[in-house]
Amino acid sequence: MAMHHEDEVVGKAYDHKLMKRLLKYARPYKWFLVGCVLLLLVITGLDLLQPYLIKVAIDNHMNALTQPMVVFTPGKEPRPGISFDGYIFVRERELGDKYMPDYEGSAVPVKAEIEEDGDTYYLRIQSPDGDVEIRELTKDDLQVFKAYDIRAVIRLGLILLGALTLAFILNYIQVYVLQYTGLRIVSSMRQEVFAHLQALSLAFFDKNPIGRLVTRVTNDMDALNEMYTAALVNLFKDVFLLVGIIVVMLRMNVELAVASFAVLPVIVVVTAMFRTKARQAYRAARVRLARINAALAENISGVRIIQIFGREKEKFQEFDRVNHDYLDASMRELKVYAVFRPAMNFISSFALALLIWFGGRRVLGGTLEFGVLFAFTNYLEQFFRPINDLTEKYNIMQAAMASAERIFMLLDSRELEPEPEKPVVFPRPRGEIEFENVWFAYNDNDWVLKDVSFRIEPGETCAFVGHTGAGKTSIISLIGRMYEISKGRILIDGVDIRDIPTQELRRHIGVVHQDVFLFTGDIKTNIALGDTGISFEEVREAASFVNADRFISRLHGGYDAEVRERGATLSAGERQLLSFARALVRDPAILVLDEATANIDTETEALIQDALKRLTRGRTTLVVAHRLSTIQNADKIIVIHKGRVREIGTHQELLAKRGIYYQLYLLQYKEQIGA
């Protein structure tokens, strides 16, 4: 099955089935994720604690000098208080509603209160029998009461500092563990995708551009990583914080909490509108971004052709149109955020203004403490933060769902290289190859090969010739099971290749293509292809055998010389010689040369022709060549025309027939004379 076009898959904000599959990859790390959630719960509690501590410092100590107190004789105070004039003074608010103390057995507590008259302070004490004693407080007396609050504020400050420090440490641990977990999850997914790609047949890659598949393993994986690390677990923090703020505010002051939450219906409406508009804008931007990626990949890959034919201006104009389409889509997306963000800021400012108006009147009226109002303003600011974060997480989730859909579409592709149900033991073959009535098509019934039959004896050199598109390369590909035949059988030493394990079959076939692909690395790695079973001596021996050692020894570093992407620093002939060494070092029983001498100079061809005489000795060799001069000594030449075998014989036999081969030879001979 071919994958859908990039433009078609943009994803939903949330898909239950996709999320279920994604969470499967997180299962091995579930305890890490649970630990992160628990840490977030503690961190949220510490965040909620900070405004409350400041509220306590303001109401219980900074503004508490004139608050009512209860007087106790030393030793009878239920909690620590202020020691003054032989008595212990404890503020009523610190005693709680359940405790009604008495003074020396009296049912009525002795109460005290500090009153302010300009710059003078008085201590007013009411005894159990109703008598009132008033005494003026000196600066030293007043300092005794203030010292108690100063110590309490310092203590609360240290607790606040401890809470901030602990929150910082826990945040660091949580972020580290979460990032580690997300990277491990994505790493395992990336490995699975890469392994799946390697197991897919060539037919799959024929229908899916390589650039798009690379995007699956890079960009789409990054989107999933962001979901795991920035959205999935941190979503709990936003929920914890919202619920915690609501609970704390309701417990602190119900009226003030109701006034603060009056804007919630507006938030719900604005967020719902944003979600709809953002999704539409995101889809449009995503489609146009995919077009930009496709245009870039195509133009960069074909930059040589563009420059040769001087089409830079036209290609620039094409890209400029695509680029401006993406710019317009991005601006539409930006406008959605440009409205939503200020709208949320306006709502939060309006809620704050409403809170100050409603609570400020009560503070001035003496029915509400200033510390409570201060705490509410802090909680209200924290309340809007997760709401804004949730909108960002919506985008992250939407991108992740789109990426997950594309990745799972790739993983669900069943175009795998088939393995036999009952594989046969396949030792090194003698090299007998037989095609029995083979039919093959790349697409449905558009036949490339039609009822092809022939037999190649062990050790023979067999050449395939014919016009372009006749089916020569397809025959070569089918022998290594790069594609599956539609009808008929292909036998090696009398064994159907569909009964041979694919890796075992290909281990005995060495292939040299016209377009040699070299990997980034060094010379010896490109010959051995990372096979640890091949020693350096074997690599050097194979290179010497095919005359590649001559140019390798001239390179800086020799066999350790750097090879850049696709072997850009080497000539076509040098790359071809390395491909011969790569095939030979594995000592294949069957050697396939797919127009291997088509793109090389005369001097290098002479080196290869010299090596071919030794390469083909004792091996069945299949050669695809356009230049008939290179195959005149072949044991057998098979002429393919429009997917069918038309002629079989030696060079002289086919010339004598004066058929298709004769016409090809005559045409090529005339071209050479004309050249």
C-alpha positions as CSV (number, residue, x, y, z in Angstrom):
1,M,0.0,0.0,0.0
2,A,1.3,3.4,-0.9
3,M,1.2,6.1,1.7
4,H,-1.0,9.2,1.3
5,H,0.4,12.5,0.1
6,E,1.9,14.7,2.8
7,D,-0.8,17.3,2.2
8,E,-3.6,14.9,3.1
9,V,-2.7,14.1,6.6
10,V,-2.9,17.0,9.0
11,G,-4.2,15.2,12.1
12,K,-6.8,15.9,14.8
13,A,-6.2,17.5,18.1
14,Y,-6.8,14.2,19.8
15,D,-7.4,10.7,18.5
16,H,-8.2,8.0,21.0
17,K,-6.9,5.1,18.8
18,L,-3.7,6.9,18.0
19,M,-3.1,7.9,21.6
20,K,-3.6,4.3,22.7
21,R,-0.9,3.1,20.2
22,L,1.4,6.0,21.3
23,L,1.0,5.1,25.0
24,K,2.1,1.5,24.2
25,Y,5.6,2.8,23.5
26,A,5.5,4.6,26.9
27,R,4.6,1.5,28.8
28,P,8.2,0.4,29.5
29,Y,8.8,3.8,31.1
30,K,5.5,4.0,33.0
31,W,7.1,4.3,36.4
32,F,9.2,7.2,35.2
33,L,6.1,8.9,34.0
34,V,4.2,8.2,37.2
35,G,7.1,9.6,39.1
36,C,7.0,12.8,37.0
37,V,3.2,13.1,37.7
38,L,3.8,12.7,41.4
39,L,6.6,15.3,41.3
40,L,4.3,17.7,39.5
41,L,1.7,17.2,42.2
42,V,4.3,18.2,44.9
43,I,5.5,21.1,42.7
44,T,2.0,22.3,42.3
45,G,1.4,22.2,46.0
46,L,4.6,24.2,46.6
47,D,3.5,26.7,44.0
48,L,0.1,27.1,45.7
49,L,1.8,27.4,49.1
50,Q,3.8,30.5,48.2
51,P,0.9,33.1,48.0
52,Y,-0.6,31.6,51.1
53,L,2.6,32.1,53.1
54,I,2.7,35.7,52.0
55,K,-0.9,36.1,53.0
56,V,-0.1,34.7,56.5
57,A,2.9,37.0,56.8
58,I,0.7,40.1,55.9
59,D,-2.4,39.3,57.9
60,N,-1.0,37.4,60.9
61,H,2.1,39.5,61.5
62,M,2.7,42.6,59.3
63,N,-0.8,44.0,60.0
64,A,-1.4,42.1,63.3
65,L,-0.2,44.6,65.9
66,T,-3.7,45.9,66.8
67,Q,-5.4,42.5,66.6
68,P,-7.3,41.1,69.7
69,M,-5.2,39.0,72.1
70,V,-5.9,36.6,75.1
71,V,-3.8,36.9,78.2
72,F,-2.4,33.8,79.9
73,T,-0.3,33.2,83.0
74,P,3.0,31.6,82.0
75,G,2.7,27.8,81.6
76,K,-1.0,27.9,80.8
77,E,-0.7,29.3,77.2
78,P,-1.9,26.7,74.7
79,R,0.6,27.9,72.1
80,P,3.7,30.2,72.1
81,G,2.8,33.9,72.4
82,I,4.3,37.2,73.4
83,S,5.9,37.4,76.8
84,F,5.2,40.8,78.4
85,D,4.9,42.1,81.9
86,G,4.8,38.6,83.4
87,Y,2.1,37.4,81.2
88,I,1.8,35.6,77.8
89,F,-0.2,37.4,75.1
90,V,-1.6,35.1,72.4
91,R,-3.6,36.5,69.4
92,E,-7.2,35.2,69.2
93,R,-6.8,34.2,65.5
94,E,-4.0,31.9,66.4
95,L,-6.0,30.1,69.0
96,G,-8.8,28.9,66.7
97,D,-12.6,28.8,67.3
98,K,-12.5,25.6,69.4
99,Y,-10.3,27.0,72.2
100,M,-12.0,29.3,74.8
101,P,-9.3,29.8,77.5
102,D,-10.0,31.0,81.0
103,Y,-7.8,33.1,83.3
104,E,-7.2,31.5,86.8
105,G,-10.4,29.5,86.6
106,S,-12.6,32.3,85.2
107,A,-15.1,31.3,82.5
108,V,-14.4,34.5,80.7
109,P,-11.0,35.0,79.1
110,V,-8.9,38.0,79.8
111,K,-8.6,39.9,76.6
112,A,-6.1,42.5,75.5
113,E,-5.7,44.8,72.5
114,I,-3.2,47.4,71.4
115,E,-4.8,50.7,70.4
116,E,-3.2,53.4,68.3
117,D,-3.7,57.1,68.9
118,G,-1.4,59.1,66.6
119,D,2.2,58.2,67.5
120,T,1.1,56.8,70.9
121,Y,0.2,53.2,71.5
122,Y,-1.9,51.9,74.5
123,L,-2.4,48.4,75.8
124,R,-6.0,47.8,76.8
125,I,-6.7,44.8,79.1
126,Q,-10.1,43.7,80.1
127,S,-10.3,41.6,83.2
128,P,-12.9,38.8,83.8
129,D,-15.0,41.0,86.0
130,G,-15.2,43.7,83.2
131,D,-12.6,46.1,84.6
132,V,-10.5,47.7,81.9
133,E,-6.9,48.6,82.4
134,I,-5.2,50.9,79.9
135,R,-1.5,51.6,79.9
136,E,0.7,53.5,77.6
137,L,3.4,51.5,75.8
138,T,6.9,52.8,75.6
139,K,9.0,52.2,72.5
140,D,10.7,49.3,74.2
141,D,7.3,47.9,75.2
142,L,6.1,48.2,71.7
143,Q,9.3,46.6,70.4
144,V,8.5,43.5,72.4
145,F,5.3,42.9,70.5
146,K,6.9,43.8,67.2
147,A,9.8,41.5,67.8
148,Y,7.4,38.5,67.9
149,D,6.1,39.4,64.4
150,I,9.5,40.1,63.0
151,R,10.7,36.6,64.1
152,A,7.5,35.1,62.6
153,V,8.0,36.9,59.3
154,I,11.7,35.8,59.1
155,R,10.5,32.2,59.8
156,L,7.9,32.4,57.1
157,G,10.5,33.9,54.7
158,L,12.8,31.0,55.4
159,I,9.9,28.6,54.8
160,L,9.1,30.4,51.5
161,L,12.8,30.2,50.5
162,G,12.8,26.5,51.3
163,A,9.6,26.0,49.3
164,L,11.1,27.8,46.3
165,T,14.4,25.9,46.6
166,L,12.6,22.6,46.9
167,A,10.4,23.5,43.9
168,F,13.5,24.3,41.9
169,I,15.2,21.0,42.7
170,L,12.0,19.0,42.0
171,N,11.4,20.9,38.8
172,Y,14.9,20.1,37.7
173,I,14.5,16.4,38.5
174,Q,11.1,16.3,36.9
175,V,12.2,18.0,33.7
176,Y,15.3,15.8,33.4
177,V,13.4,12.6,34.0
178,L,10.7,13.6,31.6
179,Q,13.1,14.6,28.9
180,Y,15.1,11.4,29.4
181,T,11.9,9.3,29.2
182,G,10.6,11.2,26.1
183,L,13.9,10.8,24.3
184,R,14.1,7.1,25.1
185,I,10.5,6.5,23.9
186,V,11.1,8.4,20.6
187,S,14.5,6.6,20.2
188,S,12.8,3.2,20.4
189,M,10.1,4.4,18.0
190,R,12.7,5.7,15.6
191,Q,14.5,2.4,15.7
192,E,11.3,0.5,15.0
193,V,10.5,2.8,12.0
194,F,14.1,2.4,10.6
195,A,14.0,-1.4,11.0
196,H,10.6,-1.4,9.3
197,L,11.9,0.7,6.4
198,Q,14.8,-1.7,5.9
199,A,12.3,-4.6,5.8
200,L,10.2,-3.0,3.1
201,S,10.4,-4.1,-0.5
202,L,11.8,-2.0,-3.3
203,A,8.3,-1.7,-4.7
204,F,7.4,0.4,-1.6
205,F,10.2,2.9,-2.2
206,D,9.3,3.1,-5.9
207,K,5.9,4.6,-4.8
208,N,7.1,6.8,-1.9
209,P,9.6,9.6,-2.2
210,I,12.7,9.2,0.0
211,G,12.5,12.8,1.3
212,R,9.1,12.1,2.8
213,L,10.2,8.9,4.5
214,V,13.2,10.8,6.0
215,T,10.7,13.3,7.4
216,R,9.0,10.5,9.2
217,V,12.1,9.6,11.1
218,T,13.1,13.2,11.8
219,N,10.5,15.9,11.9
220,D,7.5,13.7,12.8
221,M,9.5,12.0,15.6
222,D,10.4,15.4,17.0
223,A,6.7,16.3,17.1
224,L,6.1,13.1,19.1
225,N,9.0,13.9,21.5
226,E,7.4,17.3,22.1
227,M,4.1,15.7,22.9
228,Y,5.7,13.3,25.4
229,T,7.8,15.9,27.1
230,A,5.9,19.2,26.8
231,A,2.2,18.1,26.6
232,L,1.3,14.7,27.9
233,V,2.7,14.8,31.4
234,N,2.8,18.5,31.9
235,L,-0.9,18.5,31.2
236,F,-1.3,17.0,34.7
237,K,0.4,20.1,36.1
238,D,-2.0,22.4,34.5
239,V,-5.0,20.4,35.7
240,F,-3.5,20.1,39.2
241,L,-2.8,23.8,39.3
242,L,-6.3,24.8,38.1
243,V,-8.1,22.4,40.6
244,G,-5.7,23.5,43.4
245,I,-6.3,27.2,42.8
246,I,-10.1,26.7,42.7
247,V,-10.1,24.7,46.0
248,V,-7.7,27.1,47.8
249,M,-9.7,30.2,46.7
250,L,-13.0,28.7,47.7
251,R,-11.7,27.7,51.2
252,M,-10.1,31.1,51.7
253,N,-13.1,33.2,50.8
254,V,-16.2,32.0,48.9
255,E,-17.5,35.4,47.9
256,L,-14.2,36.5,46.5
257,A,-13.7,33.2,44.7
258,V,-17.1,33.5,43.0
259,A,-16.3,37.1,41.9
260,S,-12.9,35.8,40.5
261,F,-14.6,33.0,38.5
262,A,-17.2,35.3,37.0
263,V,-15.2,35.4,33.8
264,L,-15.0,31.6,33.3
265,P,-18.0,31.4,30.9
266,V,-16.2,34.0,28.7
267,I,-13.0,32.0,28.8
268,V,-14.8,28.9,27.7
269,V,-16.5,30.7,24.7
270,V,-13.2,32.4,23.6
271,T,-11.2,29.1,23.9
272,A,-13.8,27.2,21.9
273,M,-13.7,29.8,19.2
274,F,-9.9,29.7,19.2
275,R,-9.8,26.0,18.9
276,T,-11.9,26.0,15.7
277,K,-10.1,28.9,14.1
278,A,-6.6,27.6,15.1
279,R,-7.3,24.1,13.7
280,Q,-8.3,25.6,10.3
281,A,-5.3,27.9,10.2
282,Y,-3.0,25.1,11.3
283,R,-4.3,22.8,8.6
284,A,-3.7,25.5,5.9
285,A,-0.2,26.2,7.1
286,R,0.7,22.6,7.4
287,V,-0.3,21.9,3.8
288,R,1.7,24.8,2.5
289,L,4.7,23.9,4.6
290,A,4.7,20.4,3.0
291,R,4.7,22.0,-0.4
292,I,7.7,24.1,0.5
293,N,9.6,21.1,1.7
294,A,8.8,19.2,-1.5
295,A,9.9,22.2,-3.6
296,L,13.1,22.6,-1.7
297,A,14.0,19.0,-1.9
298,E,13.3,18.9,-5.7
299,N,15.2,22.1,-6.5
300,I,18.2,21.3,-4.3
301,S,18.5,17.8,-5.7
302,G,18.2,19.2,-9.3
303,V,20.4,22.3,-8.8
304,R,22.9,21.1,-11.3
305,I,20.3,20.8,-14.1
306,I,18.8,24.2,-13.1
307,Q,22.2,25.8,-13.4
308,I,23.2,24.1,-16.6
309,F,20.0,25.2,-18.4
310,G,20.0,28.6,-16.7
311,R,16.5,28.2,-15.1
312,E,17.4,29.9,-11.8
313,K,15.0,32.8,-12.3
314,E,12.0,30.6,-13.3
315,K,12.6,28.2,-10.4
316,F,13.0,31.1,-8.0
317,Q,9.6,32.5,-9.2
318,E,8.0,29.1,-8.7
319,F,9.5,28.8,-5.2
320,D,8.5,32.4,-4.4
321,R,4.9,31.6,-5.1
322,V,4.9,28.6,-2.9
323,N,6.8,30.5,-0.2
324,H,4.2,33.4,-0.3
325,D,1.4,30.9,0.0
326,Y,3.0,29.6,3.2
327,L,3.6,33.1,4.4
328,D,-0.1,34.0,3.9
329,A,-1.2,30.8,5.7
330,S,1.3,31.5,8.5
331,M,-0.1,35.1,8.8
332,R,-3.6,33.7,9.1
333,E,-2.4,31.4,11.9
334,L,-0.6,34.3,13.5
335,K,-3.8,36.5,13.4
336,V,-5.7,33.8,15.3
337,Y,-3.0,33.9,18.0
338,A,-2.8,37.7,17.8
339,V,-6.5,37.9,18.7
340,F,-6.6,35.0,21.2
341,R,-3.6,36.0,23.3
342,P,-4.6,39.7,23.8
343,A,-8.2,38.5,24.4
344,M,-7.0,36.2,27.2
345,N,-4.9,39.0,28.6
346,F,-7.8,41.3,28.5
347,I,-10.0,38.8,30.3
348,S,-7.4,38.2,32.9
349,S,-6.9,41.9,33.4
350,F,-10.7,42.4,33.6
351,A,-10.9,39.6,36.2
352,L,-8.1,41.2,38.2
353,A,-9.9,44.6,38.1
354,L,-13.2,43.0,39.2
355,L,-11.3,41.3,42.0
356,I,-9.7,44.5,43.2
357,W,-13.0,46.4,43.0
358,F,-14.9,43.7,44.8
359,G,-12.3,42.9,47.4
360,G,-10.8,46.4,47.8
361,R,-14.2,47.8,49.0
362,R,-14.3,45.1,51.6
363,V,-10.7,45.7,52.7
364,L,-11.5,49.4,53.1
365,G,-14.7,48.4,55.0
366,G,-12.8,46.2,57.4
367,T,-14.6,43.0,56.4
368,L,-11.7,41.5,54.5
369,E,-8.0,41.3,55.3
370,F,-5.5,42.7,52.8
371,G,-3.4,39.5,52.8
372,V,-6.4,37.6,51.5
373,L,-6.9,40.0,48.6
374,F,-3.2,39.9,47.9
375,A,-3.2,36.1,47.8
376,F,-6.2,36.1,45.5
377,T,-4.5,38.4,43.0
378,N,-1.5,35.9,43.0
379,Y,-3.8,32.9,42.5
380,L,-5.7,34.7,39.8
381,E,-2.5,35.3,37.9
382,Q,-1.6,31.6,38.3
383,F,-5.1,30.6,37.2
384,F,-4.7,32.1,33.7
385,R,-1.2,30.7,33.2
386,P,-2.3,27.0,32.7
387,I,-5.2,28.2,30.5
388,N,-2.7,29.8,28.1
389,D,-0.5,26.8,28.4
390,L,-3.4,24.5,27.4
391,T,-3.9,26.3,24.1
392,E,-0.2,25.7,23.3
393,K,-0.5,22.1,24.3
394,Y,-3.5,21.9,21.9
395,N,-1.2,22.8,19.0
396,I,1.4,20.3,20.2
397,M,-1.2,17.6,20.4
398,Q,-2.5,18.4,17.0
399,A,0.9,18.3,15.4
400,A,1.7,15.0,17.3
401,M,-1.5,13.4,16.2
402,A,-0.7,14.3,12.5
403,S,2.8,13.0,12.9
404,A,1.6,9.8,14.7
405,E,-0.9,9.2,11.9
406,R,1.8,9.4,9.3
407,I,4.3,7.2,11.3
408,F,1.7,4.5,12.0
409,M,0.7,4.6,8.3
410,L,4.3,3.8,7.5
411,L,4.5,1.1,10.2
412,D,1.2,-0.4,9.0
413,S,2.6,-0.8,5.4
414,R,2.6,-4.5,4.6
415,E,4.9,-4.3,1.5
416,L,7.5,-6.3,3.3
417,E,10.2,-8.5,1.8
418,P,8.5,-12.0,1.9
419,E,10.2,-14.8,3.7
420,P,9.5,-18.5,2.9
421,E,7.2,-20.4,5.2
422,K,9.4,-23.5,5.0
423,P,12.9,-22.2,4.1
424,V,15.4,-24.7,2.6
425,V,19.0,-25.0,3.5
426,F,20.9,-23.2,0.8
427,P,24.7,-23.7,0.8
428,R,27.0,-22.0,-1.8
429,P,25.3,-22.6,-5.1
430,R,27.0,-23.8,-8.3
431,G,25.3,-20.9,-10.1
432,E,22.7,-22.6,-12.4
433,I,19.9,-20.1,-13.1
434,E,16.6,-20.9,-14.8
435,F,13.6,-18.8,-15.6
436,E,10.4,-20.7,-16.2
437,N,7.6,-18.8,-17.9
438,V,8.2,-15.7,-15.7
439,W,5.7,-12.8,-15.8
440,F,6.3,-9.5,-13.9
441,A,4.7,-6.1,-13.6
442,Y,5.6,-3.2,-11.4
443,N,2.0,-1.9,-11.5
444,D,-1.0,-4.3,-11.8
445,N,-1.1,-5.9,-15.3
446,D,1.3,-3.4,-17.0
447,W,3.6,-6.3,-17.8
448,V,7.3,-5.6,-18.0
449,L,8.3,-9.3,-18.5
450,K,6.0,-11.7,-20.4
451,D,6.5,-15.4,-20.3
452,V,10.3,-15.2,-20.0
453,S,12.2,-18.5,-20.0
454,F,15.9,-19.3,-20.3
455,R,18.6,-21.3,-18.6
456,I,22.2,-20.3,-17.6
457,E,24.7,-23.0,-16.8
458,P,27.0,-22.8,-13.8
459,G,30.1,-20.6,-14.6
460,E,28.6,-19.1,-17.8
461,T,28.8,-15.4,-18.6
462,C,25.4,-14.4,-19.9
463,A,24.7,-11.0,-21.3
464,F,21.3,-9.3,-21.6
465,V,20.8,-6.8,-24.4
466,G,17.9,-4.8,-25.8
467,H,16.4,-1.4,-26.2
468,T,15.8,0.8,-23.1
469,G,12.8,-0.4,-21.2
470,A,12.9,-3.9,-22.6
471,G,13.1,-5.5,-19.1
472,K,16.9,-6.3,-18.8
473,T,17.3,-4.7,-15.3
474,S,14.1,-6.2,-14.2
475,I,15.4,-9.7,-14.8
476,I,18.5,-8.9,-12.7
477,S,16.4,-7.5,-9.9
478,L,14.1,-10.6,-9.8
479,I,17.1,-13.0,-9.4
480,G,17.9,-11.3,-6.0
481,R,14.2,-11.1,-5.1
482,M,14.2,-7.3,-5.0
483,Y,10.7,-7.7,-6.5
484,E,8.3,-10.6,-6.5
485,I,7.3,-12.2,-9.8
486,S,3.7,-12.4,-10.7
487,K,3.7,-15.8,-12.5
488,G,6.2,-18.6,-13.2
489,R,9.3,-19.7,-11.3
490,I,13.0,-18.6,-10.9
491,L,15.3,-21.5,-9.9
492,I,18.9,-21.5,-8.7
493,D,20.5,-24.9,-8.7
494,G,16.9,-26.3,-9.2
495,V,15.6,-24.5,-6.0
496,D,12.8,-22.0,-6.3
497,I,14.2,-18.7,-4.9
498,R,10.9,-18.2,-3.0
499,D,11.9,-21.1,-0.8
500,I,15.3,-19.6,0.0
501,P,15.7,-17.1,2.9
502,T,16.2,-13.7,1.4
503,Q,19.4,-12.8,3.2
504,E,20.8,-16.3,2.4
505,L,20.0,-15.9,-1.3
506,R,21.5,-12.4,-1.6
507,R,24.7,-13.5,0.3
508,H,25.7,-15.5,-2.8
509,I,24.9,-12.7,-5.3
510,G,27.3,-9.8,-5.9
511,V,25.8,-6.8,-7.7
512,V,27.6,-3.9,-9.4
513,H,25.2,-1.2,-10.6
514,Q,25.8,1.6,-13.1
515,D,25.0,4.3,-10.5
516,V,27.3,3.4,-7.6
517,F,26.2,4.5,-4.2
518,L,28.9,5.2,-1.6
519,F,28.2,6.0,2.0
520,T,29.8,8.7,4.1
521,G,32.8,7.2,5.9
522,D,36.1,5.9,4.5
523,I,37.2,3.6,1.7
524,K,37.5,0.4,3.7
525,T,34.1,0.8,5.3
526,N,32.5,1.3,1.9
527,I,34.1,-1.9,0.6
528,A,33.2,-4.0,3.6
529,L,29.9,-2.1,4.3
530,G,30.5,-2.5,8.0
531,D,30.7,-6.3,7.9
532,T,32.9,-7.2,10.9
533,G,33.4,-10.7,9.4
534,I,35.5,-9.2,6.6
535,S,39.1,-8.4,7.6
536,F,41.1,-5.5,6.3
537,E,43.4,-7.9,4.5
538,E,40.4,-9.2,2.6
539,V,39.4,-5.7,1.7
540,R,42.8,-4.8,0.4
541,E,43.1,-8.1,-1.5
542,A,39.7,-7.5,-3.2
543,A,40.7,-3.9,-4.1
544,S,44.0,-5.1,-5.6
545,F,42.2,-7.8,-7.5
546,V,40.0,-5.2,-9.3
547,N,42.9,-2.7,-9.8
548,A,41.3,-0.3,-7.3
549,D,44.4,-0.4,-5.1
550,R,46.2,1.9,-7.6
551,F,44.1,5.0,-7.0
552,I,43.4,4.2,-3.3
553,S,47.1,4.2,-2.5
554,R,47.3,7.8,-4.0
555,L,44.6,9.1,-1.7
556,H,45.4,10.9,1.5
557,G,45.0,8.3,4.2
558,G,44.7,5.4,1.8
559,Y,42.0,3.0,2.9
560,D,41.1,5.4,5.7
561,A,40.6,8.3,3.2
562,E,37.4,10.2,3.8
563,V,34.4,9.5,1.5
564,R,31.8,12.2,1.4
565,E,28.1,11.8,0.6
566,R,27.6,9.6,-2.5
567,G,31.4,9.6,-3.1
568,A,31.4,13.2,-4.4
569,T,35.2,13.4,-4.0
570,L,35.8,10.4,-6.3
571,S,35.5,10.1,-10.1
572,A,32.9,7.8,-11.7
573,G,35.6,5.3,-12.6
574,E,37.0,5.2,-9.1
575,R,33.5,4.7,-7.6
576,Q,32.9,1.9,-10.1
577,L,36.2,0.2,-9.1
578,L,35.2,0.4,-5.4
579,S,31.8,-1.2,-6.3
580,F,33.7,-4.1,-7.9
581,A,35.8,-4.6,-4.8
582,R,32.6,-4.4,-2.7
583,A,31.1,-7.2,-4.7
584,L,34.2,-9.4,-4.9
585,V,35.1,-9.2,-1.2
586,R,32.1,-11.4,-0.4
587,D,33.2,-14.0,-2.9
588,P,29.7,-14.4,-4.5
589,A,28.8,-17.4,-6.6
590,I,26.7,-15.3,-8.9
591,L,28.0,-11.9,-10.2
592,V,25.7,-9.3,-11.6
593,L,27.0,-6.4,-13.7
594,D,24.2,-3.9,-14.4
595,E,25.7,-1.6,-17.1
596,A,28.8,-1.4,-14.8
597,T,31.0,0.0,-17.5
598,A,28.6,2.5,-19.0
599,N,29.9,5.7,-17.3
600,I,33.6,5.3,-17.2
601,D,36.5,6.5,-19.2
602,T,38.5,4.3,-21.6
603,E,41.5,3.9,-19.3
604,T,39.4,2.8,-16.3
605,E,37.4,0.5,-18.6
606,A,40.7,-1.2,-19.6
607,L,41.4,-1.8,-15.9
608,I,37.9,-3.2,-15.3
609,Q,38.1,-5.4,-18.4
610,D,41.3,-6.8,-17.0
611,A,39.7,-7.4,-13.6
612,L,36.6,-8.9,-15.2
613,K,38.6,-11.8,-16.7
614,R,39.6,-12.8,-13.1
615,L,36.3,-11.9,-11.5
616,T,34.2,-14.1,-13.7
617,R,36.4,-17.1,-13.5
618,G,34.5,-19.9,-11.6
619,R,31.3,-17.7,-11.2
620,T,28.1,-17.4,-13.1
621,T,28.1,-13.8,-14.4
622,L,25.1,-11.9,-15.6
623,V,25.9,-8.7,-17.6
624,V,23.5,-5.9,-18.7
625,A,25.2,-3.7,-21.2
626,H,24.3,-1.2,-23.9
627,R,27.8,-1.2,-25.5
628,L,27.8,-4.5,-27.3
629,S,31.6,-4.4,-27.7
630,T,31.9,-5.3,-24.0
631,I,30.0,-8.5,-24.2
632,Q,31.3,-10.1,-27.4
633,N,33.1,-12.8,-25.5
634,A,30.0,-13.8,-23.4
635,D,29.1,-17.5,-23.4
636,K,25.5,-16.6,-24.0
637,I,23.7,-13.4,-25.1
638,I,19.9,-13.1,-24.5
639,V,18.1,-10.5,-26.5
640,I,15.0,-9.0,-24.7
641,H,12.5,-7.0,-26.7
642,K,9.3,-5.6,-25.2
643,G,9.5,-7.9,-22.2
644,R,10.0,-11.1,-24.2
645,V,13.0,-13.3,-25.0
646,R,13.6,-12.9,-28.7
647,E,17.0,-14.4,-29.4
648,I,19.6,-16.5,-27.5
649,G,23.1,-17.3,-28.7
650,T,26.7,-16.3,-28.9
651,H,27.8,-13.0,-30.5
652,Q,28.7,-14.7,-33.8
653,E,25.5,-16.8,-33.8
654,L,23.3,-13.8,-33.3
655,L,25.0,-11.7,-35.9
656,A,24.5,-14.6,-38.4
657,K,20.8,-14.6,-37.7
658,R,20.6,-11.0,-38.8
659,G,17.8,-10.4,-36.3
660,I,17.3,-7.8,-33.5
661,Y,20.8,-8.2,-32.1
662,Y,22.3,-7.7,-35.6
663,Q,20.3,-4.5,-36.0
664,L,21.4,-3.3,-32.5
665,Y,25.1,-4.1,-33.4
666,L,24.8,-2.4,-36.8
667,L,23.2,0.7,-35.3
668,Q,25.9,1.0,-32.6
669,Y,28.7,0.3,-35.1
670,K,27.4,3.1,-37.3
671,E,27.2,5.5,-34.3
672,Q,30.9,4.6,-33.5
673,I,31.9,5.3,-37.1
674,G,30.1,8.6,-37.0
675,A,31.7,9.5,-33.7
